[in-house]
Amino acid sequence: MKRLAFALAGAALIGLAAFLLVTAPRMSPVEALAGLNADAARGQAVFTAAGCASCHMAPGAAGDQRLVLAGGQEFASPFGTFLAPNISPDPAEGIGGWTLEQFAGAIRDGVSPEGSHYYPALPYAAYAKMTDTDLVDLWAYLQTLPPSATPSQPHRVGFPFNIRRSLGGWKLLFQTRGWALDTAATPELERGRYIVEALAHCGECHTPRNVFGGLKTGQWLGGAPDPSGKGRIPNITPGGLNWSEAEIVEYLTTGFTPEFDSVGGHMAHVVDNMAALPESDRKAVAAYLKAIPAVTRE
């Protein structure tokens, strides 16, 4: 019996060590960032395309207050309710005390400055594809925004999803830096792919997920249940969206569909962001949405 007990204890220790090794937070190399000249003006466009204010402004903020990234908006999911944190330049309650390298670790790898995993409610799986230049420009622009001393609120996530270390296993299984559209034959398609798959992280909402919350990439942009449990996010592949490229551009510019309906819900923020980008970017998004494989099953 003693031998069995020792064997079980040894196996448990080996298993624990393996778990800790596999799930340890890992950071991407950041050396290339140091030699780049940041441009806050360019960073504003990255900020807009990425929809940072849409998630991190205070609930109900309007006008210039949208740029006060105090956090507090709630995002329901099957795993709990996530609350957007304060990412203003406030040195105590926001990210004003972070370094560029710590910001890169959060955005690309989902790792906090303290070395713990962030939940993928922060779409780092998409932002991981962000170029070095866009990342440093975004960081520079964030420093120009008003600070807010509003404390970030904790997520309301129960057991076992509150075990952050397990997110290391989630990342190994589901975080990939490959492109959903393997080839982009033209510069326009390449730009559209970059906006949709990286900056605007459209797949985070429009692609269905498995029981572990990983994206079903074989049904990329094929529509998904709304995480709040109310309604469904539409299929925007050619198998579900029969709009022309011009009609897609019009929708992303004005918020009006070809059927004269108007955008609503969180998508209204997306349209506001897209409308602020150059028309060439909206055309690139439209070209991308017509080029991706059609998904016909729900």
Buried (B, 14 or more C-beta within 10 A) or exposed (E): EEEEEEEEEEEEEEEEEEBEEEBEBEBEEBEEBEEBEBBBEBBBBBBBBBBBBBBBBBEEBEEEBBBBBBBBBEBBBEBBBBBBBBBBBBEEBBBBEBEBBBBBBBBBBBBBBEEEBBBBBBBBBBBBBBEBBBBBBBBBBBBEBEBBEBBBEEBEBEEEBBEBBEBBBBBEEBBBEEBBBEEBEEEBBBBBBBBBBBBBBBBBBBBBBEEEBBBEBEBBBBBBBBBBEEEEBBBBBBBBBEBEBEBBBBBBBEBBBEEEEEBEEBBEBBBBBBBEBEEEBBBBBBBBBBBBBEBEEE
